[in-house]
Amino acid sequence: MALSLTKAPDLARRRVERSLDETGLLCVTLLEGLRRTWDLRQWWGEFVEQCWFLARVTSVPVMLIAVPLGATISLQVGDIARQLGAQSGTGALLVAAMIQQVAPLAAALLVSGVGGSAITSDMGARNIRDELAAMEVMGINPIHRLVTPRLWAASTVSMLLCSVVILAGVLGGYYFNVIQQGVSPGAFFDGATTLLQFSDLMITLFKAWIFGFIAAAVACYMGMNCDYGPVGVGRAVNRAVVVTSIVVFATNYVITMIYQVLFPPRF
């Protein structure tokens, strides 16, 4: 018993050191992928292919998620607002919630869960087939050739999906709040202009852009450093989704906190 208690601090220390090492390597992968961004001829074709792939596999799921999500927020907020006699403010609260918080997080989680899983499995398959090592032997940097286009593709598609989430969520909320609950269309949209600023939309698109980089960087890193064998690839996919979710929510908190200080919300 005493021996196990003495080993516990060492085990915790090794886990912390391993986590810090992986965080550093992840940051190195991200920065190395961005270092040769200017060389468009090397990665433009792969970038277009990855954009089309990510848009194809995420566009329908994101709309299927955003419409009921907006409707749920509208129903919940509408019931509370009706009890308080402020039913006309439902649309403003819905639009503000969708733009400020829901849209970038939903887009990032869809890119990570659907597109990021495919990226991790693809990179993991290349790793266990020694394709990455073969590229290094031929003098080709696999990060510049494979990671760079996926970083920019994921960030671009995430930003576009953010707009789709906002539109689909607002349409879902409009249907249930205006058609089902009887709020006038003018009252639904009028309050949104009082709560939102143009900078809110800009910071939302910026967050979606950053979250796309994070999702792609984590997916590529986990795939390129997975254990050999199908089990290793499966574990890498699982870890990529979990780590991306944690990092995205932490980054969202930091960005939101800084934005709230620099641009106080309207009342």
N, C-alpha and C positions, 0 to 999 in steps of 0.2 A: 504493500500500500504506500509506504513511504517512498519506495523507488519510483512508483508511478507519479507521485506528486512532484518529485524532483525533475522528472522528464517532461512534465506539462509545460513549464516555462520555455524549455528548449524547443519543444514542438511548436508552441505559439510563435516563438521568435523566428523559427525557420519558415513558418507559413507567412509571416509578415514580410520577411526578406524575399520570399518567392513572389509574393504579390507585388512588391515594389519593383522587382526585376522585370516581371511581365508588364507592369505599367510603363516602365522605361522603354522596353522593347516595342510596345504598342505605339508609344509616342514617336520612336525612331522610325517605325514603319510608316506612320502618317506623314511625318516631315520628309522622309525620303521619297514618298510617293508624290508629294507636292513640289519637290525640288526641280524636277524636269517637266513641269507643267508647260513651260514655254515651247517645248518641242512637240508641237501639235501633230506633225506628220507621223510620229511614232505611235500615237495612241488615238488618233481621231476616228479611225474605222472601228476600233474596239469600243470606243466611247459611244458611237451611234448605235452599235449592236446592243450594248448593255442598256442604254436608255430605252430602246424599244422593248427589250426583254423585261426590264423592271416595270415599265408602264403597262405592258400587257398582263403581267401577273398580279399587279396591285390595283389597277383602276377599278375593276368590278368589286373586289372585296372592300375597298375603301368607301365606295358609294353605299354598299350594303350595310356598312357599319355606321356611316355618317347620318343617313336618313333616319333610322330608328333612334340614334343617339340624340339628334336634334329634336325629334318628336318627344322623347322621354324628358329632356330638359324643359321643353315647352310645357308639357303636361304638368310636371312637378312645380315649376315656377308659376304657371298659370293658376293652379289651385291655390297656392299661397297668396299670389297677388289678388285673386278674387276675394279671398277672405279679408284682405287688408284694404280693399277698395281701390287698388292700383293695377287693375287688369291691363290697362293700356301700356304699362311698362314692361310687359312680358317680352315683347319683341326686342326691346333694348337690351335686356339682361341676356336673352338668348344669343343675340348677335355678338355682344361683348364677350360672353363666355366662349363661343365658338372661335372667335378671332384671336382672343388673347391667350387661351390655354389649350382648348380641346384640339383645334386643328393641327398645330405643329406636333403635338404628342401623338395624335392618331396617325399622322403621316409617317412619323419616325418609327412607330411600332409596327406599322404595316410594312415599311421598307425593310426593317430588321427581321420581322417574323417570316415574311414571304420571300423578298428579294435577298436579304442577308443570309437566310438559310441556304438558298441556291448558290450564292457566292461562296459560302464556307464549304459546302460539299464539293463544288467545282475545284476550288483551290486545294482542298484536302485530297481529292482524287489525283490531281496533278502532283501533289507531294508524294503520295504513296507509290505512284508510278515513276518517280524520280524525274519527272519532266522539269521541275524547278532546278534540280541539280544539273540536268543536261543543258538548260539554258545558260547557267553560269559557266559551264565548261566551254560553251560556244561564245562566251564573251558578252552575253545579253543579260542585262540586269532584270530579273523577273519582277522586281517591284516597279521599275519604270514601265515595263511592257504590260503588266497585268494589273497592278494595284492602282496606278495613276488613272487610267480610264474608268475604273470602277468607283473610285472616289468621286470624280466629277459627275459620273452618271447618277450615282445614288443621291448626291446633293441636288442635282438639277431635278430629278424626278420627285424627290421629297418636297421641294419647293412647289412644284406643279401640283402634287397631290394635296398639299396644304390648301391651295385655292379650291380644289374639288371638294375637300371636306367642308370648307366654309359654305360653298354654294349648296351642296347637298344637305348639310345640316340646317341651314336657314330655310330651305324649301320644305324639309320635313317639319320643322317647327311652325312654319307659316301654315301648312295644311291643318295641323291639329289645333293651332291657336286661333286662326282666322275662320276656317271652315267648321271645325268641330265646336269651338268654344265661343264663336260669335264676335270676336274682336275685329274692329274695322281695319282694313289693310293700311290706311294712313297712320293709325295709331300704332300699328305693329312696327312700322319702319321709322316713324318720326323720332322716337326716343333714342334710337341708336346713334344718331348724330350728336346727341348731347353727352353721351358717355364715351364715345370713341374719338380718337385723334388719328390723323394720318400716320403719325409715328407708330401707332399701335399695329397697323397693318405691316409697316416696314419691319418692325422688330419681330413680328410673327413669321414673316418670310425669311428673315435672317436666322431665326431659331430653327426653322425647318431645314434651311441650307446647312447649318452647322450640324444638326442631328443626322443629316444624310452622310456627311463626312464621317461622323462617329460610327454610324452603323456599318459603313463600308470598310472603315479601317479595322474595326473589331472583327468583322467577318473574314477579311483577308488575312489578318494576323492569326486568328484561330485556325483557319484552314491551312496556312503555310507552315504551321508549327504543330500540327496534330500528330498523334501517335499513328504508327503504321497499322494498316488493317481497317476493315469496315467499321469495327467498333470504335476505333480512334476517330474516324470521320464523324460518326454519330455523336460521340461525346463533344467533339469540337463544335458541331452545330448547336447542341444544347447550351454549351458554355457561351457561345457567341450571342445567342438570343438573351440569355440572362444578364451577361455583362453589359450588353448594349442598353437594356432597359434600365439598369442601375445608373449607368453613366449619363444616359439621356435625362432621367429625372433629376439627377444631381446638377447637371449643366443647366437644365431649365430653371431650377431654383436660383442658381447664381445669376443667370442672365435676367430673370424677372426681378430679382432684388435690386440689381444695379439699375435696371430700367425704371423701377418705381422711384428710386432716389433721384435720377436725373430728370424724369418726366412724371411728375405726380399726377395721379388720375383725376379726372373731372368729376364733379358732383353737381 
